[in-house]
C-alpha cells in the first residue's frame, strides 16, 4: 500500500480499541479541564460540573467522528484527528461568565453556549478562506509554527508532573518521581518494541503509572462513588442566550483556534503521508471544527478544536489510520453516558 492508502486502512477491531483508548488517555485530562475550570468560575455545584464534563466527552466523541468519517468530503478532514474543548477559549469564556453571572450563574452559561454556537457558524463559513491561505504556509513556516506549538506545551507538562498547583504537595519528590517513572516506562517500551506494544506505549505507561500511584497512596478515586451511573446530555439543558459582545469575543477565539488547527492539520497530514497542501481537505477539517462548535453550543459545551497531543501520538506511533480516531470517538460517546467511567 502507498502512504495515502494508510489513512483509509482498516485495522483489526482489537487494535482499534486499544489505540483509541490510548488517544483518549492522552486527551481526557484536557477535555475535562475546561468545563471544570469554567464551572468553578461560575460557582456551579458538583452535579452541574459533572454534567458539563459528560457533555464535553459526548461532543468530543461526536466531533471526532465528524472529522474521521467525514460528510461527503465537504465536512471533516478524514484524518486520525481527535476533537475536544479548546483551551483557547478559556480566557474569553471566563470573562463572559464573570460578566453575566452576577445574578444567576446559569445566565453566564447560557450566553457562553449562544456565543459558542454562533462562533462555530463563523468558523464554518470562514473555512474556505483559510484553505486559500495555504500558499502562505511553506514548510519552513508551518514547521516553525508546529515546533512553537510543541514547545508551548512543555510548561504545561512540567506543571502537571508537579501535581496540583497551589497545593502543599505540588512539586514534591513523590510527584516528580512518579512522573519520571511513568516517562521512563513509556520511553523504554517505545524503544524496545517496534510492534503493537510500541504503538500503545503511552497507554501502558499511563496504566502502570496509575497502578504505581495507587500503591504510593496518591491516587484519589473518591469522585467515582459520588458520580451518577447514567447521564443523558439533552440539547439546551441549561438554555441558551445570545449577546453580541460575547459572540464577537468568541469570533476572535475562533480565529486563534483555526490558526492552531491549520498548523496541527498540516503536521498531521505530513505524518499520515497525505498532501499537506490539499486546500479542500484543510477547509473540510475547519468546517468540521465549526460544525462541532455549533453542536457544542446546543449540547451544553464550548468551542472545539483538534487536540495537539493526539497529533503527537500519531507521530510517535506512526499509525495513520483514521479509523483509530473513529474508535476513539465511539468510545468517548459511550463513556459520556456513564459518569462513573468519566470519573475513573
C-alpha positions, 0 to 999 in steps of 0.5 A: 500500500502507498502512504495515502492508502494508510489513512483509509486502512482498516485495522483489526477491531482489537487494535482499534480499541486499544489505540483509541483508548490510548488517544483518549488517555492522552486527551481526557485530562484536557477535555475535562479541564475546561468545563471544570475550570469554567464551572468553578468560575461560575460557582456551579455545584458538583452535579452541574460540573459533572454534567458539563464534563459528560457533555464535553466527552459526548461532543468530543466523541461526536466531533471526532467522528465528524472529522474521521468519517467525514460528510461527503468530503465537504465536512471533516478532514478524514484524518486520525484527528481527535476533537475536544474543548479548546483551551483557547477559549478559556480566557474569553469564556471566563470573562463572559461568565464573570460578566453575566453571572452576577445574578444567576450563574446559569445566565453566564452559561447560557450566553457562553453556549449562544456565543459558542454556537454562533462562533462555530457558524463563523468558523464554518463559513470562514473555512474556505478562506483559510484553505486559500491561505495555504500558499502562505504556509511553506514548510519552513513556516508551518514547521516553525509554527508546529515546533512553537506549538510543541514547545508551548506545551512543555510548561504545561507538562512540567506543571502537571508532573508537579501535581496540583498547583497551589497545593502543599504537595505540588512539586514534591519528590513523590510527584516528580518521581512518579512522573519520571517513572511513568516517562521512563516506562513509556520511553523504554517500551517505545524503544524496545518494541517496534510492534503493537506494544510500541504503538500503545506505549503511552497507554501502558505507561499511563496504566502502570503509572496509575497502578504505581500511584495507587500503591504510593497512596496518591491516587484519589478515586473518591469522585467515582462513588459520588458520580451518577451511573447514567447521564443523558446530555439533552440539547439546551439543558441549561438554555441558551442566550445570545449577546453580541459582545460575547459572540464577537469575543468568541469570533476572535477565539475562533480565529486563534483556534483555526490558526492552531488547527491549520498548523496541527492539520498540516503536521498531521497530514505530513505524518499520515503521508497525505498532501499537506497542501490539499486546500479542500481537505484543510477547509473540510477539517475547519468546517468540521471544527465549526460544525462541532462548535455549533453542536457544542453550543446546543449540547451544553459545551464550548468551542472545539478544536483538534487536540495537539497531543493526539497529533503527537501520538500519531507521530510517535506511533506512526499509525495513520489510520483514521479509523483509530480516531473513529474508535476513539470517538465511539468510545468517548460517546459511550463513556459520556453516558456513564459518569462513573467511567468519566470519573475513573 
